[in-house]
Amino acid sequence: GGTDSTALLHALCTVRDQLTTTFSAVHVNHGLHEDAGAWQLQCENFCREHNVKLTCLAVQPDNRSGKGLEAEARHLRYEAISALLNQGNCLLTAHHADDQAETLLLNLMRGSGVDGLSSMPESRSLGKGLLKRPLLEFQSNTLKQYLRDNNIDWIEDPSNQYLNHDRNLVRHEIIPLLEKRWPGVSKRLLLTRKAMTDARYLLEKVADEFLGKHLLHPFVLQITSSTCKDPEMFKLVVRRWMKQSGVPSIPAYRLESLCQQVQNTDHDQKVKINWGGWTLRLYKHQLWLHADAVISPCPTVKWPQSGNTIDLGGDVGQLIIKGQNPATPAGELIVASRASIEGTGIRQGSHHKSLKNLFQSAEIPPWLRDCVPLCKLEGELVAVGDWCYDEHFESWMSEHHLELSWQPRNPLLQFIVTQQHPQVVDPAGAVG
């Protein structure tokens, strides 16, 4: 209902007959002003007069996030609108050139890098669809003049004048002051934004080339020794990886800490950072990304004689004995984690291989080893996951044409399984 969105919607109405698709409007009522109901009514009247379908949504920002009421309202607004978008849908917003200049200055004050100084992109994903900004080349005064020329009223939100909001301070105080000294400052800032956008494109290209070769899984990145010695490249690649993964960006000081840890550590399992509900850890030149929530260990469960499948819980998933006539071996078969089997090994020929060595050779990080199901038959360890067997247990499976299959539900555990069976190709290409 404001100046910019009203101008955009009216412009769409004037070219409706030339469009190859339909469009509708959405109004979000934040309930933050006593006139919010009247503003919604004005939007409803405008859309009725111009024969546009309107969807009205209500959100209730309460500033519990601590990021400020304005930021929370924006987050809730996009969250509510994204729920409306299906595959192939597109949300058009009326951000303009002045918004770009303001965003650049705000991000400069926050100490942003190339990404922040390139301001708002013309297009990005939103929910199942896209968000596009078709008016970024137009200035605010041009849009207001368009409305005046067409005798169209618009809503003026009085909060847009409150100077306690950073953007309003930039808009009403800082940019006019800069304009007096350097006329056309907004256009100058847009030139900087364009240069930053070009730089970001080139940096993203470099990072994407590295990720294309070294991203083993959406949550596992191989780090080369040359990258460890190049902090700028390391931070570039990790930032790009996080952006592609859809997780919150890592604060600069956290990323700097990770970079220094990777460069200086002799024991990579100690390398770890946490931020925004996520964790990055290093093991054998691989960075592992996962949510802070603890991945549940494998429980201790007795395998019933009558079943060929056993469920081990949410993360660990299932163990299945496959074959034309699946069966369990004679004797008590127990599935458990290493916590209850530590100190034992697998018998292979005249040697016993310890669990520690088996996990190390499989390159399984220490913090995930408790999740790997271990099978004990009559007290003897006979299987680690579904890739390492006691020689007698393996002979029994071969004789009966059986196969043991571990099917975890956690994506990192799924990656571990695929690493032990390199001939098995994940049909999805990646597990997320």
Disulfide bonds with the S-S distance in Angstrom:
none
